[in-house]
Amino acid sequence: MSARAYLCFAALACLLGGCGKANDFKYRVAVIPKGLTHEFWQSIHRGALRAAADLKAQKGIAVDIDWDGPL
C-alpha cells in the first residue's frame, strides 16, 4: 500500500474513533454553601437537585450533586 492509502486509513480511524454517545459520562457538581441549616441554603440545595433531575429527564445527562458545608 502507498503512503497515501495509509494516511487515508489513519484519518478514517481517527474519525470513527471519535464517534459514540455524547453522554456516556456523568457530570459532578460540588456545591459548598456557607451553612447547611439556614433556609436559604436549603433552597439552593433543592434547586440544584431539581436542575440535576431536569437535565436527566430532558437531555438524558446524569449529574451528581455533591453537597457539603459547615454545620
CHARMM-style PDB file with segment names, atoms N, HN, CA, C and O in Angstrom:
ATOM      1  N   MET     1       0.829  -1.190   0.000  1.00  0.00      PROA
ATOM      2  CA  MET     1       0.000   0.000   0.000  1.00  0.00      PROA
ATOM      3  C   MET     1       0.871   1.251   0.000  1.00  0.00      PROA
ATOM      4  O   MET     1       1.989   1.265   0.516  1.00  0.00      PROA
ATOM      5  N   SER     2       0.336   2.253  -0.575  1.00  0.00      PROA
ATOM      6  HN  SER     2      -0.572   2.241  -0.994  1.00  0.00      PROA
ATOM      7  CA  SER     2       1.084   3.504  -0.640  1.00  0.00      PROA
ATOM      8  C   SER     2       0.915   4.298   0.659  1.00  0.00      PROA
ATOM      9  O   SER     2       0.058   4.002   1.492  1.00  0.00      PROA
ATOM     10  N   ALA     3       1.742   5.289   0.792  1.00  0.00      PROA
ATOM     11  HN  ALA     3       2.438   5.530   0.116  1.00  0.00      PROA
ATOM     12  CA  ALA     3       1.681   6.146   1.975  1.00  0.00      PROA
ATOM     13  C   ALA     3       0.360   6.912   2.016  1.00  0.00      PROA
ATOM     14  O   ALA     3      -0.171   7.194   3.090  1.00  0.00      PROA
ATOM     15  N   ARG     4      -0.154   7.238   0.856  1.00  0.00      PROA
ATOM     16  HN  ARG     4       0.278   7.008  -0.016  1.00  0.00      PROA
ATOM     17  CA  ARG     4      -1.426   7.966   0.797  1.00  0.00      PROA
ATOM     18  C   ARG     4      -2.570   7.090   1.323  1.00  0.00      PROA
ATOM     19  O   ARG     4      -3.455   7.591   2.017  1.00  0.00      PROA
ATOM     20  N   ALA     5      -2.564   5.812   1.007  1.00  0.00      PROA
ATOM     21  HN  ALA     5      -1.845   5.405   0.443  1.00  0.00      PROA
ATOM     22  CA  ALA     5      -3.601   4.899   1.492  1.00  0.00      PROA
ATOM     23  C   ALA     5      -3.524   4.763   3.014  1.00  0.00      PROA
ATOM     24  O   ALA     5      -4.550   4.744   3.693  1.00  0.00      PROA
ATOM     25  N   TYR     6      -2.305   4.670   3.543  1.00  0.00      PROA
ATOM     26  HN  TYR     6      -1.471   4.686   2.992  1.00  0.00      PROA
ATOM     27  CA  TYR     6      -2.142   4.588   4.995  1.00  0.00      PROA
ATOM     28  C   TYR     6      -2.637   5.861   5.680  1.00  0.00      PROA
ATOM     29  O   TYR     6      -3.250   5.799   6.745  1.00  0.00      PROA
ATOM     30  N   LEU     7      -2.371   7.004   5.071  1.00  0.00      PROA
ATOM     31  HN  LEU     7      -1.873   7.054   4.205  1.00  0.00      PROA
ATOM     32  CA  LEU     7      -2.818   8.271   5.628  1.00  0.00      PROA
ATOM     33  C   LEU     7      -4.343   8.342   5.637  1.00  0.00      PROA
ATOM     34  O   LEU     7      -4.940   8.777   6.623  1.00  0.00      PROA
ATOM     35  N   CYS     8      -4.970   7.919   4.548  1.00  0.00      PROA
ATOM     36  HN  CYS     8      -4.485   7.566   3.748  1.00  0.00      PROA
ATOM     37  CA  CYS     8      -6.436   7.915   4.491  1.00  0.00      PROA
ATOM     38  C   CYS     8      -7.022   6.961   5.522  1.00  0.00      PROA
ATOM     39  O   CYS     8      -8.021   7.281   6.166  1.00  0.00      PROA
ATOM     40  N   PHE     9      -6.408   5.788   5.684  1.00  0.00      PROA
ATOM     41  HN  PHE     9      -5.597   5.527   5.160  1.00  0.00      PROA
ATOM     42  CA  PHE     9      -6.874   4.827   6.672  1.00  0.00      PROA
ATOM     43  C   PHE     9      -6.728   5.382   8.084  1.00  0.00      PROA
ATOM     44  O   PHE     9      -7.624   5.206   8.910  1.00  0.00      PROA
ATOM     45  N   ALA    10      -5.628   6.042   8.369  1.00  0.00      PROA
ATOM     46  HN  ALA    10      -4.900   6.185   7.698  1.00  0.00      PROA
ATOM     47  CA  ALA    10      -5.404   6.622   9.688  1.00  0.00      PROA
ATOM     48  C   ALA    10      -6.413   7.734   9.972  1.00  0.00      PROA
ATOM     49  O   ALA    10      -6.929   7.832  11.085  1.00  0.00      PROA
ATOM     50  N   ALA    11      -6.696   8.571   8.972  1.00  0.00      PROA
ATOM     51  HN  ALA    11      -6.277   8.491   8.068  1.00  0.00      PROA
ATOM     52  CA  ALA    11      -7.679   9.643   9.152  1.00  0.00      PROA
ATOM     53  C   ALA    11      -9.067   9.063   9.391  1.00  0.00      PROA
ATOM     54  O   ALA    11      -9.807   9.563  10.238  1.00  0.00      PROA
ATOM     55  N   LEU    12      -9.426   8.018   8.659  1.00  0.00      PROA
ATOM     56  HN  LEU    12      -8.825   7.612   7.970  1.00  0.00      PROA
ATOM     57  CA  LEU    12     -10.724   7.379   8.841  1.00  0.00      PROA
ATOM     58  C   LEU    12     -10.824   6.747  10.224  1.00  0.00      PROA
ATOM     59  O   LEU    12     -11.875   6.825  10.862  1.00  0.00      PROA
ATOM     60  N   ALA    13      -9.755   6.126  10.693  1.00  0.00      PROA
ATOM     61  HN  ALA    13      -8.902   6.062  10.175  1.00  0.00      PROA
ATOM     62  CA  ALA    13      -9.743   5.514  12.021  1.00  0.00      PROA
ATOM     63  C   ALA    13      -9.912   6.576  13.105  1.00  0.00      PROA
ATOM     64  O   ALA    13     -10.610   6.341  14.093  1.00  0.00      PROA
ATOM     65  N   CYS    14      -9.295   7.722  12.938  1.00  0.00      PROA
ATOM     66  HN  CYS    14      -8.728   7.912  12.137  1.00  0.00      PROA
ATOM     67  CA  CYS    14      -9.442   8.812  13.918  1.00  0.00      PROA
ATOM     68  C   CYS    14     -10.862   9.345  13.933  1.00  0.00      PROA
ATOM     69  O   CYS    14     -11.407   9.623  15.001  1.00  0.00      PROA
ATOM     70  N   LEU    15     -11.461   9.488  12.776  1.00  0.00      PROA
ATOM     71  HN  LEU    15     -11.018   9.262  11.909  1.00  0.00      PROA
ATOM     72  CA  LEU    15     -12.829   9.992  12.703  1.00  0.00      PROA
ATOM     73  C   LEU    15     -13.817   9.006  13.315  1.00  0.00      PROA
ATOM     74  O   LEU    15     -14.725   9.416  14.038  1.00  0.00      PROA
ATOM     75  N   LEU    16     -13.658   7.729  13.039  1.00  0.00      PROA
ATOM     76  HN  LEU    16     -12.920   7.397  12.451  1.00  0.00      PROA
ATOM     77  CA  LEU    16     -14.568   6.739  13.587  1.00  0.00      PROA
ATOM     78  C   LEU    16     -14.336   6.508  15.075  1.00  0.00      PROA
ATOM     79  O   LEU    16     -15.262   6.135  15.795  1.00  0.00      PROA
ATOM     80  N   GLY    17     -13.138   6.722  15.530  1.00  0.00      PROA
ATOM     81  HN  GLY    17     -12.386   7.025  14.945  1.00  0.00      PROA
ATOM     82  CA  GLY    17     -12.840   6.567  16.952  1.00  0.00      PROA
ATOM     83  C   GLY    17     -13.522   7.613  17.809  1.00  0.00      PROA
ATOM     84  O   GLY    17     -13.787   7.371  18.987  1.00  0.00      PROA
ATOM     85  N   GLY    18     -13.810   8.769  17.240  1.00  0.00      PROA
ATOM     86  HN  GLY    18     -13.595   8.966  16.284  1.00  0.00      PROA
ATOM     87  CA  GLY    18     -14.477   9.829  17.977  1.00  0.00      PROA
ATOM     88  C   GLY    18     -15.988   9.703  17.984  1.00  0.00      PROA
ATOM     89  O   GLY    18     -16.668  10.439  18.699  1.00  0.00      PROA
ATOM     90  N   CYS    19     -16.518   8.782  17.199  1.00  0.00      PROA
ATOM     91  HN  CYS    19     -15.965   8.184  16.618  1.00  0.00      PROA
ATOM     92  CA  CYS    19     -17.970   8.601  17.148  1.00  0.00      PROA
ATOM     93  C   CYS    19     -18.425   7.804  18.355  1.00  0.00      PROA
ATOM     94  O   CYS    19     -17.734   6.890  18.805  1.00  0.00      PROA
ATOM     95  N   GLY    20     -19.568   8.147  18.866  1.00  0.00      PROA
ATOM     96  HN  GLY    20     -20.130   8.889  18.501  1.00  0.00      PROA
ATOM     97  CA  GLY    20     -20.119   7.434  20.019  1.00  0.00      PROA
ATOM     98  C   GLY    20     -21.144   8.305  20.704  1.00  0.00      PROA
ATOM     99  O   GLY    20     -21.415   9.426  20.275  1.00  0.00      PROA
ATOM    100  N   LYS    21     -21.702   7.789  21.754  1.00  0.00      PROA
ATOM    101  HN  LYS    21     -21.482   6.878  22.103  1.00  0.00      PROA
ATOM    102  CA  LYS    21     -22.682   8.549  22.513  1.00  0.00      PROA
ATOM    103  C   LYS    21     -22.010   9.738  23.189  1.00  0.00      PROA
ATOM    104  O   LYS    21     -20.915   9.622  23.739  1.00  0.00      PROA
ATOM    105  N   ALA    22     -22.672  10.858  23.138  1.00  0.00      PROA
ATOM    106  HN  ALA    22     -23.561  10.952  22.691  1.00  0.00      PROA
ATOM    107  CA  ALA    22     -22.092  12.059  23.728  1.00  0.00      PROA
ATOM    108  C   ALA    22     -22.244  12.076  25.239  1.00  0.00      PROA
ATOM    109  O   ALA    22     -21.483  12.764  25.919  1.00  0.00      PROA
ATOM    110  N   ASN    23     -23.204  11.340  25.785  1.00  0.00      PROA
ATOM    111  HN  ASN    23     -23.823  10.781  25.233  1.00  0.00      PROA
ATOM    112  CA  ASN    23     -23.452  11.400  27.221  1.00  0.00      PROA
ATOM    113  C   ASN    23     -23.112  10.072  27.895  1.00  0.00      PROA
ATOM    114  O   ASN    23     -23.887   9.572  28.711  1.00  0.00      PROA
ATOM    115  N   ASP    24     -21.961   9.504  27.556  1.00  0.00      PROA
ATOM    116  HN  ASP    24     -21.332   9.910  26.893  1.00  0.00      PROA
ATOM    117  CA  ASP    24     -21.511   8.286  28.207  1.00  0.00      PROA
ATOM    118  C   ASP    24     -20.891   8.575  29.569  1.00  0.00      PROA
ATOM    119  O   ASP    24     -20.576   7.638  30.302  1.00  0.00      PROA
ATOM    120  N   PHE    25     -20.712   9.816  29.923  1.00  0.00      PROA
ATOM    121  HN  PHE    25     -20.968  10.578  29.328  1.00  0.00      PROA
ATOM    122  CA  PHE    25     -20.071  10.161  31.170  1.00  0.00      PROA
ATOM    123  C   PHE    25     -21.064  10.864  32.080  1.00  0.00      PROA
ATOM    124  O   PHE    25     -22.176  11.197  31.670  1.00  0.00      PROA
ATOM    125  N   LYS    26     -20.656  11.079  33.296  1.00  0.00      PROA
ATOM    126  HN  LYS    26     -19.753  10.808  33.629  1.00  0.00      PROA
ATOM    127  CA  LYS    26     -21.525  11.677  34.296  1.00  0.00      PROA
ATOM    128  C   LYS    26     -20.888  12.965  34.800  1.00  0.00      PROA
ATOM    129  O   LYS    26     -19.688  13.013  35.071  1.00  0.00      PROA
ATOM    130  N   TYR    27     -21.686  13.986  34.921  1.00  0.00      PROA
ATOM    131  HN  TYR    27     -22.661  13.948  34.701  1.00  0.00      PROA
ATOM    132  CA  TYR    27     -21.195  15.249  35.467  1.00  0.00      PROA
ATOM    133  C   TYR    27     -21.262  15.200  36.990  1.00  0.00      PROA
ATOM    134  O   TYR    27     -22.111  14.519  37.565  1.00  0.00      PROA
ATOM    135  N   ARG    28     -20.359  15.928  37.628  1.00  0.00      PROA
ATOM    136  HN  ARG    28     -19.669  16.481  37.160  1.00  0.00      PROA
ATOM    137  CA  ARG    28     -20.379  16.060  39.079  1.00  0.00      PROA
ATOM    138  C   ARG    28     -20.229  17.539  39.407  1.00  0.00      PROA
ATOM    139  O   ARG    28     -19.274  18.190  38.985  1.00  0.00      PROA
ATOM    140  N   VAL    29     -21.189  18.055  40.166  1.00  0.00      PROA
ATOM    141  HN  VAL    29     -21.965  17.526  40.508  1.00  0.00      PROA
ATOM    142  CA  VAL    29     -21.173  19.455  40.564  1.00  0.00      PROA
ATOM    143  C   VAL    29     -21.054  19.503  42.080  1.00  0.00      PROA
ATOM    144  O   VAL    29     -21.877  18.927  42.791  1.00  0.00      PROA
ATOM    145  N   ALA    30     -20.039  20.185  42.569  1.00  0.00      PROA
ATOM    146  HN  ALA    30     -19.371  20.654  41.991  1.00  0.00      PROA
ATOM    147  CA  ALA    30     -19.848  20.352  44.011  1.00  0.00      PROA
ATOM    148  C   ALA    30     -20.413  21.702  44.426  1.00  0.00      PROA
ATOM    149  O   ALA    30     -20.071  22.737  43.854  1.00  0.00      PROA
ATOM    150  N   VAL    31     -21.279  21.675  45.427  1.00  0.00      PROA
ATOM    151  HN  VAL    31     -21.557  20.834  45.891  1.00  0.00      PROA
ATOM    152  CA  VAL    31     -21.865  22.899  45.979  1.00  0.00      PROA
ATOM    153  C   VAL    31     -21.452  22.977  47.439  1.00  0.00      PROA
ATOM    154  O   VAL    31     -21.724  22.067  48.223  1.00  0.00      PROA
ATOM    155  N   ILE    32     -20.798  24.065  47.794  1.00  0.00      PROA
ATOM    156  HN  ILE    32     -20.578  24.804  47.157  1.00  0.00      PROA
ATOM    157  CA  ILE    32     -20.335  24.246  49.168  1.00  0.00      PROA
ATOM    158  C   ILE    32     -20.988  25.521  49.707  1.00  0.00      PROA
ATOM    159  O   ILE    32     -20.495  26.622  49.465  1.00  0.00      PROA
ATOM    160  N   PRO    33     -22.092  25.370  50.435  1.00  0.00      PROA
ATOM    161  CA  PRO    33     -22.774  26.547  50.983  1.00  0.00      PROA
ATOM    162  C   PRO    33     -22.069  27.067  52.237  1.00  0.00      PROA
ATOM    163  O   PRO    33     -21.192  26.403  52.789  1.00  0.00      PROA
ATOM    164  N   LYS    34     -22.457  28.243  52.669  1.00  0.00      PROA
ATOM    165  HN  LYS    34     -23.169  28.783  52.220  1.00  0.00      PROA
ATOM    166  CA  LYS    34     -21.889  28.816  53.892  1.00  0.00      PROA
ATOM    167  C   LYS    34     -22.445  28.135  55.134  1.00  0.00      PROA
ATOM    168  O   LYS    34     -21.835  28.195  56.202  1.00  0.00      PROA
ATOM    169  N   GLY    35     -23.588  27.493  55.001  1.00  0.00      PROA
ATOM    170  HN  GLY    35     -24.084  27.444  54.134  1.00  0.00      PROA
ATOM    171  CA  GLY    35     -24.200  26.778  56.121  1.00  0.00      PROA
ATOM    172  C   GLY    35     -25.204  25.779  55.597  1.00  0.00      PROA
ATOM    173  O   GLY    35     -25.721  25.929  54.490  1.00  0.00      PROA
ATOM    174  N   LEU    36     -25.484  24.752  56.394  1.00  0.00      PROA
ATOM    175  HN  LEU    36     -25.064  24.630  57.293  1.00  0.00      PROA
ATOM    176  CA  LEU    36     -26.403  23.712  55.941  1.00  0.00      PROA
ATOM    177  C   LEU    36     -27.805  23.856  56.527  1.00  0.00      PROA
ATOM    178  O   LEU    36     -28.756  23.278  56.000  1.00  0.00      PROA
ATOM    179  N   THR    37     -27.943  24.619  57.608  1.00  0.00      PROA
ATOM    180  HN  THR    37     -27.170  25.088  58.036  1.00  0.00      PROA
ATOM    181  CA  THR    37     -29.225  24.649  58.300  1.00  0.00      PROA
ATOM    182  C   THR    37     -30.105  25.841  57.926  1.00  0.00      PROA
ATOM    183  O   THR    37     -31.309  25.800  58.179  1.00  0.00      PROA
ATOM    184  N   HSD    38     -29.568  26.866  57.353  1.00  0.00      PROA
ATOM    185  HN  HSD    38     -28.590  26.900  57.147  1.00  0.00      PROA
ATOM    186  CA  HSD    38     -30.354  28.054  57.011  1.00  0.00      PROA
ATOM    187  C   HSD    38     -31.272  27.760  55.827  1.00  0.00      PROA
ATOM    188  O   HSD    38     -30.896  27.042  54.901  1.00  0.00      PROA
ATOM    189  N   GLU    39     -32.464  28.316  55.866  1.00  0.00      PROA
ATOM    190  HN  GLU    39     -32.770  28.899  56.618  1.00  0.00      PROA
ATOM    191  CA  GLU    39     -33.480  28.053  54.838  1.00  0.00      PROA
ATOM    192  C   GLU    39     -33.014  28.468  53.438  1.00  0.00      PROA
ATOM    193  O   GLU    39     -33.353  27.810  52.455  1.00  0.00      PROA
ATOM    194  N   PHE    40     -32.246  29.546  53.343  1.00  0.00      PROA
ATOM    195  HN  PHE    40     -31.971  30.081  54.142  1.00  0.00      PROA
ATOM    196  CA  PHE    40     -31.750  29.991  52.038  1.00  0.00      PROA
ATOM    197  C   PHE    40     -30.889  28.921  51.385  1.00  0.00      PROA
ATOM    198  O   PHE    40     -31.062  28.613  50.206  1.00  0.00      PROA
ATOM    199  N   TRP    41     -29.956  28.353  52.153  1.00  0.00      PROA
ATOM    200  HN  TRP    41     -29.815  28.604  53.111  1.00  0.00      PROA
ATOM    201  CA  TRP    41     -29.056  27.352  51.586  1.00  0.00      PROA
ATOM    202  C   TRP    41     -29.776  26.044  51.312  1.00  0.00      PROA
ATOM    203  O   TRP    41     -29.403  25.304  50.401  1.00  0.00      PROA
ATOM    204  N   GLN    42     -30.809  25.755  52.097  1.00  0.00      PROA
ATOM    205  HN  GLN    42     -31.112  26.356  52.837  1.00  0.00      PROA
ATOM    206  CA  GLN    42     -31.617  24.569  51.810  1.00  0.00      PROA
ATOM    207  C   GLN    42     -32.378  24.736  50.503  1.00  0.00      PROA
ATOM    208  O   GLN    42     -32.569  23.762  49.775  1.00  0.00      PROA
ATOM    209  N   SER    43     -32.816  25.957  50.193  1.00  0.00      PROA
ATOM    210  HN  SER    43     -32.660  26.748  50.785  1.00  0.00      PROA
ATOM    211  CA  SER    43     -33.489  26.197  48.909  1.00  0.00      PROA
ATOM    212  C   SER    43     -32.501  26.078  47.746  1.00  0.00      PROA
ATOM    213  O   SER    43     -32.869  25.628  46.661  1.00  0.00      PROA
ATOM    214  N   ILE    44     -31.254  26.481  47.973  1.00  0.00      PROA
ATOM    215  HN  ILE    44     -30.956  26.847  48.855  1.00  0.00      PROA
ATOM    216  CA  ILE    44     -30.221  26.303  46.947  1.00  0.00      PROA
ATOM    217  C   ILE    44     -29.997  24.814  46.684  1.00  0.00      PROA
ATOM    218  O   ILE    44     -29.830  24.398  45.538  1.00  0.00      PROA
ATOM    219  N   HSD    45     -29.996  24.023  47.744  1.00  0.00      PROA
ATOM    220  HN  HSD    45     -30.132  24.361  48.675  1.00  0.00      PROA
ATOM    221  CA  HSD    45     -29.828  22.575  47.608  1.00  0.00      PROA
ATOM    222  C   HSD    45     -30.986  21.967  46.809  1.00  0.00      PROA
ATOM    223  O   HSD    45     -30.760  21.157  45.910  1.00  0.00      PROA
ATOM    224  N   ARG    46     -32.207  22.350  47.132  1.00  0.00      PROA
ATOM    225  HN  ARG    46     -32.390  23.008  47.862  1.00  0.00      PROA
ATOM    226  CA  ARG    46     -33.367  21.848  46.384  1.00  0.00      PROA
ATOM    227  C   ARG    46     -33.299  22.263  44.922  1.00  0.00      PROA
ATOM    228  O   ARG    46     -33.654  21.479  44.041  1.00  0.00      PROA
ATOM    229  N   GLY    47     -32.852  23.473  44.654  1.00  0.00      PROA
ATOM    230  HN  GLY    47     -32.563  24.109  45.370  1.00  0.00      PROA
ATOM    231  CA  GLY    47     -32.720  23.941  43.276  1.00  0.00      PROA
ATOM    232  C   GLY    47     -31.667  23.172  42.498  1.00  0.00      PROA
ATOM    233  O   GLY    47     -31.863  22.865  41.322  1.00  0.00      PROA
ATOM    234  N   ALA    48     -30.556  22.859  43.144  1.00  0.00      PROA
ATOM    235  HN  ALA    48     -30.397  23.108  44.100  1.00  0.00      PROA
ATOM    236  CA  ALA    48     -29.507  22.082  42.483  1.00  0.00      PROA
ATOM    237  C   ALA    48     -29.995  20.673  42.166  1.00  0.00      PROA
ATOM    238  O   ALA    48     -29.732  20.150  41.083  1.00  0.00      PROA
ATOM    239  N   LEU    49     -30.707  20.057  43.115  1.00  0.00      PROA
ATOM    240  HN  LEU    49     -30.920  20.481  43.995  1.00  0.00      PROA
ATOM    241  CA  LEU    49     -31.252  18.717  42.870  1.00  0.00      PROA
ATOM    242  C   LEU    49     -32.292  18.730  41.755  1.00  0.00      PROA
ATOM    243  O   LEU    49     -32.350  17.815  40.933  1.00  0.00      PROA
ATOM    244  N   ARG    50     -33.101  19.767  41.738  1.00  0.00      PROA
ATOM    245  HN  ARG    50     -33.054  20.510  42.405  1.00  0.00      PROA
ATOM    246  CA  ARG    50     -34.126  19.860  40.694  1.00  0.00      PROA
ATOM    247  C   ARG    50     -33.489  20.080  39.313  1.00  0.00      PROA
ATOM    248  O   ARG    50     -33.942  19.509  38.321  1.00  0.00      PROA
ATOM    249  N   ALA    51     -32.457  20.894  39.256  1.00  0.00      PROA
ATOM    250  HN  ALA    51     -32.089  21.357  40.062  1.00  0.00      PROA
ATOM    251  CA  ALA    51     -31.763  21.113  37.985  1.00  0.00      PROA
ATOM    252  C   ALA    51     -31.129  19.818  37.484  1.00  0.00      PROA
ATOM    253  O   ALA    51     -31.148  19.542  36.285  1.00  0.00      PROA
ATOM    254  N   ALA    52     -30.571  19.027  38.392  1.00  0.00      PROA
ATOM    255  HN  ALA    52     -30.556  19.251  39.366  1.00  0.00      PROA
ATOM    256  CA  ALA    52     -29.993  17.741  38.002  1.00  0.00      PROA
ATOM    257  C   ALA    52     -31.072  16.802  37.478  1.00  0.00      PROA
ATOM    258  O   ALA    52     -30.865  16.100  36.488  1.00  0.00      PROA
ATOM    259  N   ALA    53     -32.228  16.790  38.145  1.00  0.00      PROA
ATOM    260  HN  ALA    53     -32.396  17.360  38.949  1.00  0.00      PROA
ATOM    261  CA  ALA    53     -33.330  15.935  37.701  1.00  0.00      PROA
ATOM    262  C   ALA    53     -33.874  16.400  36.352  1.00  0.00      PROA
ATOM    263  O   ALA    53     -34.232  15.573  35.512  1.00  0.00      PROA
ATOM    264  N   ASP    54     -33.939  17.707  36.138  1.00  0.00      PROA
ATOM    265  HN  ASP    54     -33.649  18.378  36.820  1.00  0.00      PROA
ATOM    266  CA  ASP    54     -34.409  18.235  34.858  1.00  0.00      PROA
ATOM    267  C   ASP    54     -33.462  17.869  33.716  1.00  0.00      PROA
ATOM    268  O   ASP    54     -33.910  17.506  32.629  1.00  0.00      PROA
ATOM    269  N   LEU    55     -32.167  17.964  33.957  1.00  0.00      PROA
ATOM    270  HN  LEU    55     -31.803  18.259  34.841  1.00  0.00      PROA
ATOM    271  CA  LEU    55     -31.198  17.584  32.928  1.00  0.00      PROA
ATOM    272  C   LEU    55     -31.317  16.106  32.586  1.00  0.00      PROA
ATOM    273  O   LEU    55     -31.212  15.722  31.421  1.00  0.00      PROA
ATOM    274  N   LYS    56     -31.535  15.281  33.600  1.00  0.00      PROA
ATOM    275  HN  LYS    56     -31.620  15.593  34.546  1.00  0.00      PROA
ATOM    276  CA  LYS    56     -31.670  13.843  33.367  1.00  0.00      PROA
ATOM    277  C   LYS    56     -32.945  13.553  32.566  1.00  0.00      PROA
ATOM    278  O   LYS    56     -32.931  12.721  31.660  1.00  0.00      PROA
ATOM    279  N   ALA    57     -34.042  14.236  32.898  1.00  0.00      PROA
ATOM    280  HN  ALA    57     -34.054  14.912  33.634  1.00  0.00      PROA
ATOM    281  CA  ALA    57     -35.317  13.975  32.231  1.00  0.00      PROA
ATOM    282  C   ALA    57     -35.337  14.522  30.806  1.00  0.00      PROA
ATOM    283  O   ALA    57     -35.846  13.854  29.906  1.00  0.00      PROA
ATOM    284  N   GLN    58     -34.804  15.704  30.583  1.00  0.00      PROA
ATOM    285  HN  GLN    58     -34.391  16.246  31.314  1.00  0.00      PROA
ATOM    286  CA  GLN    58     -34.918  16.357  29.284  1.00  0.00      PROA
ATOM    287  C   GLN    58     -33.826  15.942  28.311  1.00  0.00      PROA
ATOM    288  O   GLN    58     -34.104  15.721  27.133  1.00  0.00      PROA
ATOM    289  N   LYS    59     -32.607  15.834  28.775  1.00  0.00      PROA
ATOM    290  HN  LYS    59     -32.381  16.013  29.732  1.00  0.00      PROA
ATOM    291  CA  LYS    59     -31.482  15.595  27.879  1.00  0.00      PROA
ATOM    292  C   LYS    59     -30.802  14.250  28.099  1.00  0.00      PROA
ATOM    293  O   LYS    59     -29.960  13.843  27.299  1.00  0.00      PROA
ATOM    294  N   GLY    60     -31.160  13.559  29.177  1.00  0.00      PROA
ATOM    295  HN  GLY    60     -31.844  13.890  29.827  1.00  0.00      PROA
ATOM    296  CA  GLY    60     -30.525  12.285  29.465  1.00  0.00      PROA
ATOM    297  C   GLY    60     -29.128  12.410  30.031  1.00  0.00      PROA
ATOM    298  O   GLY    60     -28.349  11.459  29.981  1.00  0.00      PROA
ATOM    299  N   ILE    61     -28.801  13.583  30.573  1.00  0.00      PROA
ATOM    300  HN  ILE    61     -29.435  14.356  30.613  1.00  0.00      PROA
ATOM    301  CA  ILE    61     -27.471  13.832  31.129  1.00  0.00      PROA
ATOM    302  C   ILE    61     -27.518  13.576  32.627  1.00  0.00      PROA
ATOM    303  O   ILE    61     -28.293  14.207  33.345  1.00  0.00      PROA
ATOM    304  N   ALA    62     -26.693  12.656  33.095  1.00  0.00      PROA
ATOM    305  HN  ALA    62     -26.063  12.143  32.512  1.00  0.00      PROA
ATOM    306  CA  ALA    62     -26.643  12.334  34.520  1.00  0.00      PROA
ATOM    307  C   ALA    62     -25.727  13.321  35.238  1.00  0.00      PROA
ATOM    308  O   ALA    62     -24.608  13.583  34.797  1.00  0.00      PROA
ATOM    309  N   VAL    63     -26.222  13.864  36.353  1.00  0.00      PROA
ATOM    310  HN  VAL    63     -27.131  13.651  36.710  1.00  0.00      PROA
ATOM    311  CA  VAL    63     -25.460  14.836  37.137  1.00  0.00      PROA
ATOM    312  C   VAL    63     -25.509  14.424  38.602  1.00  0.00      PROA
ATOM    313  O   VAL    63     -26.585  14.180  39.148  1.00  0.00      PROA
ATOM    314  N   ASP    64     -24.341  14.348  39.237  1.00  0.00      PROA
ATOM    315  HN  ASP    64     -23.467  14.546  38.793  1.00  0.00      PROA
ATOM    316  CA  ASP    64     -24.253  14.127  40.683  1.00  0.00      PROA
ATOM    317  C   ASP    64     -24.060  15.478  41.351  1.00  0.00      PROA
ATOM    318  O   ASP    64     -23.232  16.279  40.917  1.00  0.00      PROA
ATOM    319  N   ILE    65     -24.821  15.731  42.404  1.00  0.00      PROA
ATOM    320  HN  ILE    65     -25.494  15.080  42.757  1.00  0.00      PROA
ATOM    321  CA  ILE    65     -24.662  16.950  43.185  1.00  0.00      PROA
ATOM    322  C   ILE    65     -23.986  16.573  44.490  1.00  0.00      PROA
ATOM    323  O   ILE    65     -24.562  15.850  45.303  1.00  0.00      PROA
ATOM    324  N   ASP    66     -22.758  17.061  44.699  1.00  0.00      PROA
ATOM    325  HN  ASP    66     -22.290  17.648  44.039  1.00  0.00      PROA
ATOM    326  CA  ASP    66     -22.058  16.868  45.967  1.00  0.00      PROA
ATOM    327  C   ASP    66     -22.332  18.085  46.835  1.00  0.00      PROA
ATOM    328  O   ASP    66     -21.929  19.198  46.497  1.00  0.00      PROA
ATOM    329  N   TRP    67     -23.019  17.875  47.956  1.00  0.00      PROA
ATOM    330  HN  TRP    67     -23.346  16.971  48.231  1.00  0.00      PROA
ATOM    331  CA  TRP    67     -23.451  18.960  48.821  1.00  0.00      PROA
ATOM    332  C   TRP    67     -22.790  18.797  50.174  1.00  0.00      PROA
ATOM    333  O   TRP    67     -23.044  17.813  50.868  1.00  0.00      PROA
ATOM    334  N   ASP    68     -21.947  19.739  50.562  1.00  0.00      PROA
ATOM    335  HN  ASP    68     -21.741  20.538  49.997  1.00  0.00      PROA
ATOM    336  CA  ASP    68     -21.293  19.652  51.859  1.00  0.00      PROA
ATOM    337  C   ASP    68     -20.896  21.049  52.293  1.00  0.00      PROA
ATOM    338  O   ASP    68     -20.517  21.889  51.477  1.00  0.00      PROA
ATOM    339  N   GLY    69     -20.989  21.281  53.585  1.00  0.00      PROA
ATOM    340  HN  GLY    69     -21.296  20.599  54.249  1.00  0.00      PROA
ATOM    341  CA  GLY    69     -20.625  22.574  54.113  1.00  0.00      PROA
ATOM    342  C   GLY    69     -20.573  22.510  55.630  1.00  0.00      PROA
ATOM    343  O   GLY    69     -20.791  21.450  56.216  1.00  0.00      PROA
ATOM    344  N   PRO    70     -20.289  23.630  56.263  1.00  0.00      PROA
ATOM    345  CA  PRO    70     -20.215  23.658  57.728  1.00  0.00      PROA
ATOM    346  C   PRO    70     -21.606  23.584  58.358  1.00  0.00      PROA
ATOM    347  O   PRO    70     -22.583  24.081  57.798  1.00  0.00      PROA
ATOM    348  N   LEU    71     -21.676  22.968  59.510  1.00  0.00      PROA
ATOM    349  HN  LEU    71     -20.883  22.565  59.966  1.00  0.00      PROA
ATOM    350  CA  LEU    71     -22.948  22.906  60.225  1.00  0.00      PROA
ATOM    351  C   LEU    71     -23.259  24.232  60.853  1.00  0.00      PROA
ATOM    352  OT1 LEU    71     -24.294  24.380  61.502  1.00  0.00      PROA
TER     353      LEU     71
END
